[in-house]
Amino acid sequence: MSNKWIAAAAVTLVAIVSLAAVGPTPRYIEELVIGGGIADSIDGGTDIDKSGNIQTTGKLTTGASSTARASISLPHGTAPTTPVNGDLWTTTTGVHAQINGATTGPLLTNSTIPWNTPGAIGSTTPNSGTFTNGTFTGSIFMSGSNANFDANGTAAQLQFFHTRSSGNASVRFQPVPQDGVGQASVDFFRSTSTSGYVGFLLRRGDGTATSVFEVKAGTNPTTYLRNSSGASKFEVDHNSGNAVSSGDAIIKGGDVTAGEDSITRGILTLTRGDGGNTPGSIKLASPNGTIWYLFVEDDGTLKVNSTLPTANGDGAVIGSQF
């Protein structure tokens, strides 16, 4: 008779004796080993020791859960002092596990991931995730050469909200070049919470945040083109249609028309300069490229000069007046 048959008979005998002794003072089996022979090590079986620990090298299969009970129960307790890899336990905060030398969890809290105090994800991060709503108290950082915010569904909308009860509010897009310096930005802003204007702003890409282009809409709806110092050099008032330039206006081709025929009279105004000491002038080029300047003296005398006039006495009188 083999050792395994002897072991099986012994187990059966002990079980019968134990069952017969169940009563007010039952007898106990201190340790039960199933699957090995006498003095043999476990060879695919199960070991139940006196402390209640169960070891098995096979698969553990439980009955299906029902309305009356769960398939397995892990009562709430406290975390082990020195857990080993693979340990699994529950506390009142959720489910915990020891994985690769570190404790992870709580894995679930009231069926919701605890984003307010999330634990470390580990050495890797999830490839994707889906959220119905999300609230963040810090910055959102994106990495990778193809990182994007996308709204590409059938009815998807990409929206950015920035709410404040007072003061100005803005949404800023700030693309950063690969060298990490010289950031430019695009701002959509509102000057106040209840009045003022809304606008669109481009900032210089040299790290100074200097405004180089600005469009406003509201009580002062003006478009500004600014130079590197941030000073306004070209403005268009969308209410009046007036355009103001701090530099030259060059029109390559076409006519310049002032006013609207039979509706608004056109007026060409050339102001004086240098504190009122130099006349306004019209610069004309002859067919061979010679430049002439047309201007008037203080008494209305029309004159022409080959250089930019600076006083009444410059140039020659054109015809006779008065």
LUMBA-261051 format. One record per residue (C-alpha): residue in three letters; x negated, y negated, z. Coordinates in nm, 2 decimals, m for minus. Layout:
% LUMBA-261051
SITE   residu     east    north       up
SITE      ala        X        Y        Z
...
This chain:
% LUMBA-261051
SITE   residu     east    north       up
SITE      met     0.00     0.00     0.00
SITE      ser    m0.14    m0.34    m0.10
SITE      asn    m0.20    m0.63     0.13
SITE      lys     0.07    m0.84    m0.04
SITE      trp     0.33    m0.56     0.03
SITE      ile     0.22    m0.54     0.40
SITE      ala     0.24    m0.93     0.42
SITE      ala     0.59    m0.93     0.27
SITE      ala     0.71    m0.66     0.52
SITE      ala     0.56    m0.85     0.81
SITE      val     0.73    m1.17     0.70
SITE      thr     1.06    m0.99     0.67
SITE      leu     1.02    m0.83     1.02
SITE      val     0.93    m1.16     1.18
SITE      ala     1.22    m1.33     1.02
SITE      ile     1.46    m1.06     1.14
SITE      val     1.33    m1.08     1.49
SITE      ser     1.35    m1.46     1.48
SITE      leu     1.70    m1.47     1.36
SITE      ala     1.80    m1.22     1.62
SITE      ala     1.65    m1.44     1.89
SITE      val     1.83    m1.75     1.79
SITE      gly     2.04    m1.87     2.09
SITE      pro     2.00    m2.09     2.39
SITE      thr     1.63    m2.01     2.40
SITE      pro     1.53    m1.93     2.04
SITE      arg     1.19    m1.80     1.94
SITE      tyr     0.98    m1.98     1.69
SITE      ile     0.74    m1.88     1.41
SITE      glu     0.42    m2.08     1.47
SITE      glu     0.31    m2.07     1.11
SITE      leu     0.45    m1.91     0.80
SITE      val     0.25    m1.84     0.48
SITE      ile     0.43    m1.72     0.17
SITE      gly     0.24    m1.60    m0.14
SITE      gly    m0.08    m1.46     0.01
SITE      gly    m0.18    m1.13     0.15
SITE      ile    m0.31    m1.06     0.50
SITE      ala    m0.63    m1.27     0.56
SITE      asp    m0.60    m1.40     0.20
SITE      ser    m0.60    m1.77     0.11
SITE      ile    m0.29    m1.93    m0.05
SITE      asp    m0.28    m1.82    m0.41
SITE      gly     0.02    m2.02    m0.55
SITE      gly     0.24    m1.99    m0.25
SITE      thr     0.37    m2.21     0.04
SITE      asp     0.22    m2.28     0.39
SITE      ile     0.44    m2.41     0.67
SITE      asp     0.22    m2.49     0.98
SITE      lys     0.31    m2.54     1.34
SITE      ser     0.32    m2.92     1.30
SITE      gly     0.59    m2.90     1.04
SITE      asn     0.37    m2.98     0.75
SITE      ile     0.45    m2.80     0.43
SITE      gln     0.20    m2.74     0.15
SITE      thr     0.28    m2.58    m0.18
SITE      thr     0.09    m2.54    m0.50
SITE      gly     0.40    m2.49    m0.70
SITE      lys     0.68    m2.72    m0.81
SITE      leu     0.93    m2.84    m0.56
SITE      thr     1.29    m2.85    m0.69
SITE      thr     1.58    m2.97    m0.48
SITE      gly     1.96    m2.95    m0.53
SITE      ala     2.13    m3.23    m0.73
SITE      ser     2.25    m3.52    m0.53
SITE      ser     2.62    m3.56    m0.45
SITE      thr     2.86    m3.79    m0.28
SITE      ala     2.79    m3.60     0.04
SITE      arg     2.41    m3.62     0.04
SITE      ala     2.10    m3.72    m0.15
SITE      ser     1.85    m3.48    m0.30
SITE      ile     1.56    m3.60    m0.08
SITE      ser     1.55    m3.84     0.22
SITE      leu     1.25    m4.06     0.34
SITE      pro     1.37    m4.23     0.66
SITE      his     1.24    m4.58     0.74
SITE      gly     0.93    m4.58     0.95
SITE      thr     0.60    m4.76     0.97
SITE      ala     0.30    m4.75     0.73
SITE      pro     0.04    m4.48     0.80
SITE      thr    m0.28    m4.61     0.94
SITE      thr    m0.50    m4.43     0.69
SITE      pro    m0.28    m4.32     0.40
SITE      val    m0.43    m4.09     0.13
SITE      asn    m0.37    m4.11    m0.24
SITE      gly    m0.03    m3.98    m0.33
SITE      asp     0.14    m4.06     0.01
SITE      leu     0.49    m4.20    m0.02
SITE      trp     0.69    m4.36     0.26
SITE      thr     0.97    m4.62     0.33
SITE      thr     1.01    m4.90     0.57
SITE      thr     1.28    m5.16     0.61
SITE      thr     1.11    m5.37     0.34
SITE      gly     1.12    m5.10     0.07
SITE      val     0.94    m4.81    m0.08
SITE      his     0.55    m4.79    m0.05
SITE      ala     0.29    m4.56    m0.21
SITE      gln    m0.08    m4.51    m0.18
SITE      ile    m0.23    m4.52    m0.53
SITE      asn    m0.60    m4.51    m0.62
SITE      gly    m0.71    m4.62    m0.28
SITE      ala    m0.47    m4.91    m0.24
SITE      thr    m0.12    m4.94    m0.09
SITE      thr     0.14    m5.07    m0.34
SITE      gly     0.48    m5.20    m0.24
SITE      pro     0.74    m5.27    m0.15
SITE      leu     0.84    m5.12    m0.48
SITE      leu     1.20    m5.20    m0.43
SITE      thr     1.39    m5.43    m0.19
SITE      asn     1.77    m5.42    m0.21
SITE      ser     1.72    m5.29    m0.57
SITE      thr     1.54    m5.62    m0.66
SITE      ile     1.17    m5.68    m0.72
SITE      pro     1.06    m5.93    m0.45
SITE      trp     0.92    m6.20    m0.68
SITE      asn     0.90    m6.45    m0.39
SITE      thr     0.61    m6.24    m0.23
SITE      pro     0.50    m6.00    m0.50
SITE      gly     0.23    m5.76    m0.43
SITE      ala    m0.07    m5.70    m0.66
SITE      ile     0.02    m5.53    m0.99
SITE      gly    m0.32    m5.36    m0.99
SITE      ser    m0.60    m5.33    m1.24
SITE      thr    m0.36    m5.34    m1.53
SITE      thr    m0.06    m5.56    m1.62
SITE      pro     0.27    m5.47    m1.78
SITE      asn     0.29    m5.51    m2.16
SITE      ser     0.64    m5.67    m2.15
SITE      gly     0.92    m5.77    m1.93
SITE      thr     1.28    m5.89    m1.95
SITE      phe     1.44    m6.15    m1.73
SITE      thr     1.78    m6.30    m1.71
SITE      asn     1.67    m6.60    m1.51
SITE      gly     1.34    m6.69    m1.35
SITE      thr     1.22    m6.96    m1.11
SITE      phe     0.85    m7.05    m1.07
SITE      thr     0.70    m7.28    m0.81
SITE      gly     0.36    m7.28    m0.98
SITE      ser     0.21    m7.30    m1.33
SITE      ile     0.27    m7.04    m1.60
SITE      phe    m0.06    m6.94    m1.76
SITE      met    m0.08    m6.76    m2.10
SITE      ser    m0.40    m6.60    m2.23
SITE      gly    m0.49    m6.43    m2.55
SITE      ser    m0.54    m6.56    m2.91
SITE      asn    m0.18    m6.49    m3.00
SITE      ala     0.00    m6.61    m2.69
SITE      asn     0.33    m6.78    m2.77
SITE      phe     0.67    m6.88    m2.63
SITE      asp     0.92    m6.73    m2.88
SITE      ala     1.30    m6.78    m2.92
SITE      asn     1.36    m6.56    m3.22
SITE      gly     1.69    m6.39    m3.14
SITE      thr     2.01    m6.43    m3.33
SITE      ala     2.14    m6.71    m3.10
SITE      ala     1.83    m6.77    m2.90
SITE      gln     1.73    m7.13    m2.80
SITE      leu     1.39    m7.24    m2.67
SITE      gln     1.46    m7.51    m2.41
SITE      phe     1.25    m7.70    m2.16
SITE      phe     1.42    m7.88    m1.87
SITE      his     1.26    m8.12    m1.62
SITE      thr     1.51    m8.27    m1.38
SITE      arg     1.44    m8.55    m1.14
SITE      ser     1.68    m8.77    m0.94
SITE      ser     1.47    m9.09    m0.99
SITE      gly     1.17    m9.22    m1.18
SITE      asn     1.06    m9.10    m1.52
SITE      ala     1.07    m8.74    m1.64
SITE      ser     0.89    m8.57    m1.92
SITE      val     0.82    m8.24    m2.09
SITE      arg     0.46    m8.21    m2.21
SITE      phe     0.30    m7.98    m2.47
SITE      gln    m0.08    m7.99    m2.43
SITE      pro    m0.26    m7.77    m2.68
SITE      val    m0.62    m7.70    m2.56
SITE      pro    m0.89    m7.63    m2.82
SITE      gln    m1.12    m7.34    m2.78
SITE      asp    m1.39    m7.54    m2.62
SITE      gly    m1.15    m7.64    m2.34
SITE      val    m1.21    m8.01    m2.37
SITE      gly    m1.06    m8.30    m2.57
SITE      gln    m0.70    m8.20    m2.50
SITE      ala    m0.43    m8.37    m2.69
SITE      ser    m0.06    m8.38    m2.57
SITE      val     0.29    m8.43    m2.70
SITE      asp     0.53    m8.58    m2.45
SITE      phe     0.91    m8.60    m2.46
SITE      phe     1.01    m8.84    m2.18
SITE      arg     1.28    m9.05    m2.02
SITE      ser     1.17    m9.38    m1.85
SITE      thr     1.43    m9.37    m1.57
SITE      ser     1.71    m9.14    m1.45
SITE      thr     2.00    m9.37    m1.53
SITE      ser     1.88    m9.63    m1.78
SITE      gly     1.58    m9.74    m1.98
SITE      tyr     1.49    m9.53    m2.29
SITE      val     1.40    m9.19    m2.41
SITE      gly     1.09    m9.14    m2.62
SITE      phe     0.83    m8.93    m2.80
SITE      leu     0.46    m8.98    m2.74
SITE      leu     0.14    m8.85    m2.89
SITE      arg    m0.18    m8.88    m2.68
SITE      arg    m0.53    m8.90    m2.81
SITE      gly    m0.72    m8.57    m2.83
SITE      asp    m1.04    m8.70    m2.66
SITE      gly    m0.95    m8.62    m2.30
SITE      thr    m0.85    m8.98    m2.22
SITE      ala    m0.48    m8.93    m2.25
SITE      thr    m0.46    m9.26    m2.45
SITE      ser    m0.13    m9.32    m2.63
SITE      val    m0.17    m9.33    m3.01
SITE      phe     0.19    m9.30    m3.13
SITE      glu     0.51    m9.37    m2.94
SITE      val     0.88    m9.38    m3.04
SITE      lys     1.14    m9.52    m2.81
SITE      ala     1.52    m9.50    m2.83
SITE      gly     1.75    m9.71    m2.60
SITE      thr     1.76   m10.07    m2.50
SITE      asn     1.41   m10.12    m2.65
SITE      pro     1.39    m9.88    m2.94
SITE      thr     1.05    m9.96    m3.08
SITE      thr     0.80    m9.74    m3.26
SITE      tyr     0.44    m9.81    m3.17
SITE      leu     0.12    m9.71    m3.35
SITE      arg    m0.18    m9.76    m3.11
SITE      asn    m0.55    m9.78    m3.15
SITE      ser    m0.82    m9.59    m2.95
SITE      ser    m0.79    m9.83    m2.66
SITE      gly    m0.42    m9.78    m2.63
SITE      ala    m0.33   m10.14    m2.76
SITE      ser    m0.03   m10.16    m2.98
SITE      lys    m0.13   m10.24    m3.35
SITE      phe     0.19   m10.17    m3.54
SITE      glu     0.54   m10.19    m3.41
SITE      val     0.89   m10.14    m3.57
SITE      asp     1.20   m10.26    m3.38
SITE      his     1.48   m10.02    m3.48
SITE      asn     1.75   m10.27    m3.38
SITE      ser     1.64   m10.57    m3.58
SITE      gly     1.43   m10.39    m3.84
SITE      asn     1.13   m10.62    m3.77
SITE      ala     0.78   m10.48    m3.83
SITE      val     0.48   m10.63    m3.66
SITE      ser     0.12   m10.54    m3.75
SITE      ser    m0.20   m10.66    m3.59
SITE      gly    m0.40   m10.58    m3.90
SITE      asp    m0.38   m10.60    m4.28
SITE      ala    m0.09   m10.46    m4.47
SITE      ile    m0.19   m10.31    m4.81
SITE      ile     0.07   m10.20    m5.06
SITE      lys    m0.07    m9.99    m5.34
SITE      gly     0.17   m10.05    m5.63
SITE      gly     0.52   m10.17    m5.65
SITE      asp     0.68   m10.51    m5.56
SITE      val     0.71   m10.69    m5.23
SITE      thr     1.07   m10.83    m5.19
SITE      ala     1.18   m11.05    m4.91
SITE      gly     1.55   m11.08    m4.84
SITE      glu     1.84   m10.92    m5.02
SITE      asp     1.98   m11.07    m5.34
SITE      ser     2.29   m11.29    m5.28
SITE      ile     2.31   m11.18    m4.92
SITE      thr     1.99   m11.27    m4.72
SITE      arg     1.75   m11.54    m4.84
SITE      gly     1.39   m11.43    m4.86
SITE      ile     1.13   m11.65    m4.68
SITE      leu     0.76   m11.60    m4.70
SITE      thr     0.59   m11.76    m4.39
SITE      leu     0.22   m11.82    m4.37
SITE      thr     0.12   m11.96    m4.03
SITE      arg    m0.18   m12.18    m3.95
SITE      gly    m0.47   m12.05    m3.75
SITE      asp    m0.77   m12.14    m3.53
SITE      gly    m0.57   m12.34    m3.28
SITE      gly    m0.39   m12.53    m3.55
SITE      asn    m0.70   m12.65    m3.74
SITE      thr    m0.69   m12.42    m4.05
SITE      pro    m0.40   m12.39    m4.31
SITE      gly    m0.21   m12.09    m4.41
SITE      ser    m0.31   m11.97    m4.75
SITE      ile    m0.21   m11.75    m5.04
SITE      lys    m0.50   m11.55    m5.19
SITE      leu    m0.48   m11.50    m5.57
SITE      ala    m0.71   m11.31    m5.80
SITE      ser    m0.76   m11.43    m6.17
SITE      pro    m0.78   m11.18    m6.46
SITE      asn    m1.16   m11.17    m6.43
SITE      gly    m1.14   m11.11    m6.05
SITE      thr    m1.22   m11.46    m5.94
SITE      ile    m1.05   m11.54    m5.60
SITE      trp    m0.85   m11.86    m5.54
SITE      tyr    m0.67   m11.98    m5.23
SITE      leu    m0.35   m12.18    m5.25
SITE      phe    m0.26   m12.41    m4.96
SITE      val    m0.11   m12.74    m4.86
SITE      glu    m0.25   m13.04    m4.67
SITE      asp    m0.07   m13.19    m4.38
SITE      asp     0.12   m13.43    m4.60
SITE      gly     0.24   m13.16    m4.83
SITE      thr    m0.02   m13.19    m5.11
SITE      leu    m0.05   m12.86    m5.29
SITE      lys    m0.42   m12.77    m5.34
SITE      val    m0.63   m12.48    m5.46
SITE      asn    m0.98   m12.38    m5.34
SITE      ser    m1.24   m12.11    m5.44
SITE      thr    m1.31   m12.03    m5.08
SITE      leu    m1.08   m11.98    m4.78
SITE      pro    m0.98   m12.34    m4.68
SITE      thr    m1.06   m12.47    m4.33
SITE      ala    m0.95   m12.84    m4.36
SITE      asn    m0.73   m13.09    m4.55
SITE      gly    m1.02   m13.21    m4.76
SITE      asp    m1.10   m12.87    m4.91
SITE      gly    m1.01   m12.78    m5.27
SITE      ala    m0.85   m12.97    m5.56
SITE      val    m0.50   m13.11    m5.59
SITE      ile    m0.27   m12.92    m5.82
SITE      gly    m0.08   m13.18    m6.03
SITE      ser     0.08   m13.47    m5.86
SITE      gln     0.34   m13.46    m5.59
SITE      phe     0.60   m13.72    m5.47
